[in-house]
Amino acid sequence: MKTLWAPWRMDYVEGRVGRSTGCIFCAAPDRPHSREHLILSRTPLAVVLLNRFPYANGHLLVAPARHVADLTELNGEENRALMQSVQKSVTILRSHLAPHGFNIGLNLGKVAGAGISAHLHWHVVPRWEGDHNFITVVGEVRTVPEHIDNTFDRLLADFQSPAFACQEPTAP
């Protein structure tokens, strides 16, 4: 039998940490990044952070900087900035994690599965061939091969690069 060690999960299992109070996307609004809040990038229009409870290694959340709950509340500039952030996130994840594919999507509203329904956000989930096996199905456990702090460190420089932050409005 092989043992899968994940000692950092004990804080969550024992209830010492859990879902944060307040909006995770609105945390640290004056900072371009925050290790504490797992924020890799904050621009005037968009925020990108690592999911604290990921489905897979490198699972990102991309949200408008403005606190909005519905897709129809976004203006054109926000739409463009969000799609640019999703595209650039895919590029960065490909260069660091070499996934075979991605799941990208959003759950609009609580009944649609949004864990945080008050602030619209997209999930960008890297996927690898065979990344989730019997342990997910039988044990309802996901294996994430790298500690989230290490993933944060690997991705931060690219998310803080001028190329990522450049979200100039474009002509419609």
N, C-alpha and C positions, 0 to 999 in steps of 0.2 A: 504494500500500500504506500502511496506517495502522500506527503503532507503538503498542503497549501497553506503557507503562513501569510497572514495579513494582520499583524498586531495593531496597526493604526486604526482598524475598524472597531476596536473595543470601546473607544470613547463614544461612538455612535450606538453600538449595541447596548451599552450600559446607560445610555441616555444622558451622558455628560455633554454631548453636543447633538445638535439636530438641526432642524430648519431654523434659519435665522429669523429674528423679528425684523419687521420692516421689509422694504423691497430690496432684493439683492442687486437689482439692476441700477438702482438709484444710490447705492452705497458709494462712498468716497467720490462725490461728484466733482470735486476740485482737483482730482489726481488723474494723471494719464494711465496709471496702473496701480494695482494694490495686491500684494501677495496675500494679505489677510483675507481679502474678499475675492481672491482668485481672478481679479480683473487684469486681463492682458492688454486691453486697449480701451481708451475712452476718448472719443472725438466729440465735437459739438453735436453730432447727429446720431452716433451709434456707440454701443458698448459691446465688447466681446469678453467673455469670461469662461473659465473652465467650469464644467458642471461638477459640483462637490460630490454628487452621488451619480457617477457616470455609468452609462451602459457599456462603454468601451473606453480604452485609453485614448486621451485626446478629445473627448466629448466636449464640444464647445456650445455655448449659448450666445446668440447674437440678437441684440435688442435695440430698439430706438433709445436714444438718450432721454428723450421726453417720455414721461410716464403716460402711456396710452395702452388701453386694453384691447382695442379692436383695429383690425387691418384697415378699415374704412376711415379711421381717424388720421392716418398718415398723409402727409403732403408729398408732392412729387420729389422734392429734394431729399426727404427722409427715405422714400422708397429707393431712390438711386443709391444713397449712402449705405443702406442696409444690404442691398444686393451686392454692392462693391465689397462690403465687409464679409459677406458670405463667400464670395469668389476668392478674395484674398486669403480668407481662413482656409479654404480648400487647398490653395497653393502652398501655404505655410505647412499645413498638416502633411501634404504629400512630400514636401522636401525633408521633413524631420521624421515622420513615422512610416512612410511608404505604404499606406493602406492600399488594398486592392479595389476599394470602392467606398461609397459614402451613403448614409441615410441622411437626408436633409429635409426638414419639414417643421411645421408648427401645429400646435393644437389650439384652436381658437375657442376659448371658453372652458369652464370647468367640466361640463358634461362631455366635452370632446377629449378630455384627458389632460388639460393644462394644469400642471401642478401649481403654477403661479399664474392665475388667470387675470390678475389686475394689470400685468405688464406684458404686452405682446413680446414674444421671442421665438426665434428659430433654433432648432437643434441641428448641429452639424456633427454627425457621428461617423468617425472613421470605421471601416469594416475590413476584415481580412478573411480570406478563405479559411473556414474552420475555426473562426475566432470564438464562437460560442458552441459548446458541445453538450454532452449529456448532463454536465453539472448544472447548467442553466435550466434544463428541462426537468430533471429529477430533483435537484436540490434547491431550485429557485435561488441560485447563487451565480453571480457573474464574476469572472476572474478578470482583473485588470492588472497587467503585468508590470506596470511601472507606478511608483508612488506619485501621487498628484503633485507634490512639491517638485519632484524631478521633472515632470512634464512641464510644469509652469516655467522652470528655469530654462528648459530647452527651447520653448516657444517665445519667451518674452522679448528677446532682442529683435526678432523679425516683426512682431506686433508693434514694437516701439519704433521701428524704422520709419523714416520720412515717407517711403513708398506706401506704407500701409495707411498712414494718417492722411495722405493726400486724398481728400474727397471733395474736389472742386465741383460746384454745380455745373451741369452740362446743359446745353440747349435742348429743349424738348423735341 
